[in-house]
Amino acid sequence: MIFKVEKLDVVNGEIAELQQEQQDLLKSEYELIETKGIEFVRVKHLQGKIFEIKSKNLRSLFRYQEGKIILIGVVFVKKTQKTPKDKIKLAKQRLKEM
């Protein structure tokens, strides 16, 4: 299913801090979702309404919105086996406001 990918303003800042190669990877993943569908990227349900897009060692935490929209609330480089609870909590806080 094809979705429109939207990012919170703070997420644009997080992406800008990544290396160019990482930024390009995220851009291509988001474009894939918008052109071919969410099933063409690796997605995992985390908690409640929070999901993650897995892109190598990068993670984009998001929730689904009405109108076939994915709203990305947190982007980070994953350094541990499990998604850090503080990142999930941060995503919940940021996305709850929307």
GUVEXMI-958105 format. One record per residue: x, y, z of N, C-alpha, C, O in turn. Coordinates in pm, whole numbers, plus 32768, in hexadecimal, padded with zeros to 4 digits. Example, Ala and Ser with C-alpha at 12.3 -4.5 7.8 and 13.67 -1.06 7.14 Angstrom:
85277DC7830C84CE7E3E830C85287EB6830C85907EB4834E/85057F1F82C485577F9682CA850A80038313853D80728324/
END
This chain:
80537F8B80008000800080008059807D800080B88087804D/803880DB7FAB808781567F9E805B81BC80067FE481D1801C/80BD81FB804680A5826280AC80F382DF808A815A82D98046/80C3835080B9810E83CD80B1816183D48131812C83C0819E/81E283F18125823B83FA8199824B848C81C1827384E08170/822A84A9823F823D852F82758297852582EF829584C18336/82E6858D83068344858F8376832A860983CD83098675839B/833885F784508333866B84A983AC86C2848B84128691845B/83A3874484A88413879F848F8491877284D684FF877B849F/84838741855184F78715859E853D869F855B85B7868F8568/84F2864E8514852B85DA84CD85848609845A85EC85CD8440/855C8673841785B186A983AC863A86D083E5869F86BE83A2/863C8704845F86BB872584A2870C86A984C2878686A884B1/86C8864084EF870E85C2850E874B8586848F87BB85538491/8702858D84228734855783A487AB85A98373880C8571833F/87A5862C83848812868483578895866683A089018681836A/888D862F84198905860F84668945858B843B89B6856E8462/88FF853C83EA893584BC83BB899884D3834A899C853E830D/89E9846C832F8A45847182BE89F38472823C89818442823A/8A2B84A781D289E384B4815389B1842D81218941842380EF/8A0283C5812F89DA833E8104895D8311814F890382D48115/8958832D81D188E5830882228869835981F987FA832381F2/887D83D881DE880E842D81B187D583F8812E875B83F3811C/882E83D380D38802839E805187B4831C806187528305801B/87E082C780BE879B824980D7870D8263810986AE822680D8/86FE82BD8169867982DD819C86218317812F85AC82F38123/8658836F80E0860C83AD807385D883428013856583467FE8/862E82E27FF1860482797F93859B821E7FD2853F81F17F8C/85A682028054854181B0809884BA81F88099845381BB807B/84BB827880BA843F82C680BE840082CF8033838682C58025/845382E17FCD842082E87F4483E482617F198381825E7ED1/842081F47F4683ED816F7F278361815D7F62830981257F21/834E818C7FDC82CB8184801D826481D47FCD81F181A97FBD/828D82497F9C823082A17F55821482757EC681AD829B7E8D/826C82267E8B825881FD7E00822D816C7DEF81DB814D7D99/826381137E42824380847E3281F0804D7EA5819B7FF67E91/8207807F7F1F81B780527F90820A802D8009828280127FFF/81C9802C807C8209801180FC82407F838102829F7F67814C/82057F2880B482317E9D80B882BB7E89807882F37E1C807F/82F27EF1803A83767EE87FFC83E77F138058845B7F14802F/83C67F3780D4842C7F57813984127F0181B483A57EC981C4/84777EF6820984687EA6828284297EFA82F084607F5F831A/83B47ECE831E836A7F158386834F7EB583F983317E4083E3/835B7EE9847383417E9884EA82E97EE9854982FF7F60855E/82847EA6858382327EE585E982807EE4866C82B87E7E8692/82837F5686B282CC7F5F8730826F7F5D87A8826F7EFE87F6/821E7FC687B781C17FD18827814B802887FF815D808D87BA/80D58002882880608056880E8056807B877C804980258725/805B80FE87608050812F86D680D8814B869780DF81838629/8144812586DA81CC814386AB820680CD865D8205805B868C/823980EB85E6827A8089858F830480BD856B832281338580/83598065853583DC8093850783F68062847A83D07FF38454/843880B8842E846C809483AA84FE807483BF854980C583F5/85287FFB839685B37FD083A785FF7FE7832585DB7FB182BC/86678038832D86BA805782B9874B804482E2878B80A18315/87807FCC82CD88067FA982FD880C7FC7839387BF7F8D83DF/8867802083BE8870803E844D882180BC8474883080EE84E3/87CF80ED8419877B8162843486ED8136845586BC80D28421/86AD818384AC8622816884CE85D181E884C485FE825384ED/855B81DB848C84FB82488484847F821A84D0843B81BD84A5/8460825B853F83EB8236858D8376828C855E83838305854E/8304824B854882918292850E820E825A8540820981F48585/81A382A1851B811C826D852F80CD828884AF80EE82E18461/80658239849D800C824D842B7FA882BC844B7F7A82C884BD/7F88830D83E77F26837883F47EB5835D83907EC5830D8334/7E4683A083A37DD7839483447E0283C882BC7E57842182B2/7DC9839282557DE783BF81CE7E65838281947EA783BF813F/7E87830981C17EFE82C2818E7F7D8315819E7FC98328813F/7F91834682178007839582378056834E82A4801D83198304/80DB834D82948136831F82FC8179839B833381B483EA82E8/817083AE83B781AE842283F7822883F38446821B83A984A7/829E841E841B831A83F5845B833B845584CC833F84CF84B9/8352841D8544836A846E85BB83F8846A85F0842184C78635/8444840185D184CD83F48601851F83A8859984F08346855F/859983D8858185FA8391852C867C8389857A86A983EC85B3/86B98312857C8736830285C58786828D858E8753823A8543/8806828A85B4885F821B8591885381B58601886B81D58675/882F813C85DE881D80D2864188A48093866088EC80688606/88C5808E86E289478059870B893B7FDD876389A07F9F8785/88C07FB7878788AB7F4487DE884D7EE1879A88127EFF8732/88417E6B87D587EC7E02879C87597E2C879987157E1B8734/87297E638809869E7E8C881286917F2287FE86EF7F6E8816/861D7F4B87D086027FDB87C385FD8016884F85AF7FE888A3/864E807D886A865180B988F185C880ED891C8582812F88CF/85A480CF8999852280F989CE8514819089D084A681C589C0/858481D789E5857B826989E8855682A1895F851483098957/857F825F88F4855B828B886C84C782718851848382C28811/849482008882840681E1887383B3824788C1834E827A888F/83DE8265893B839882C7898F83998351894C83338396894C/840A83778914841683F788CF83B683FD8857837484628841/83B08390880C8355838B879882C4839987C6827683E18787/82A08355883182178360886681F783EF888C818C8422886D/8255843188D1823F84BB88FC82308518888481D28568887E/828A850D88268286856687B1820A854F875C81CB85AE872E/81E784D18748817884B186EF80F084C28732808A84CF86EE/80EE84C187B6807284D68800803E856487EA7FC5857B87E8/809B85C287DA8077864E87C98034866887427FEE86CC8733/8048861186E18014862886597F8585FA864C7F49860685E1/
END
